[in-house]
Amino acid sequence: MTKTFPADRIREALAAGHRVFGENRVQEAKAKWPALRLEFPDIELHLIGPLQSNKAAEAVALFDVIETVDRPKIAAALADEMARSGRRPRLLVQVNTGAEAQKAGVLPEDADAFIRDCRDRFGLAIDGLMCIPPADDPPAPHFALLSKLAARNALSVLSMGMSGDFDIAAGLGATHVRVGSALFGARPRDAVA
């Protein structure tokens, strides 16, 4: 995750051969990634932060993977924009495995119906699931739950685990881990939102 890091810091990782990156906000990505893509056209950019429906067009244009599909309004906006533009980023449903009020994501008990709705009602191809477990909980039960939901819905992509727990996530089936702080270091405290 390159949230708050400037293009120069990202360019160092690109020069070392890294090509898959995550961003938390559409506006921040819009400010730094188009120029980087001109230099490194094989970048794969993931949206890992919340998406507002009024940013769907920008998200579809900028990102190769959108990991935060979490409600019908977003699914509809993405379906409309993908039909309009012809661009088809891969989509993951975000699951709020800890049922945290302050976090986005569909609740685990609603995930099957939402995935079915995305496919049948909105015509979206859903590739996988993403979660961010509660900070104070052991992550393994959350990763195991996400893996079970993915298997039940025939989904092959699991985005789960961060710098501090990616090994646990990998052991429970993660195909994508988010290790921004391991690569870039801690974010400045005043930059964390």
ABEGO torsion letter per residue (X at the ends): XABGBBAAAAAAAAAAGBABBBBABAAAAAAAAAAAAAABAABBBBBABBBBAAAAAAAAAABABBAABABAAAAAAAAAAAAAAGBBBBBBBBBBAAGBAABBEBBAAAAAAAAAAAAAAAGBBBABBBBBBBAABBAAAAAAAAAAAAAAAGBABBBBEBAAAAAAAAAAGBABBBAAAAAAEBBBAAABX
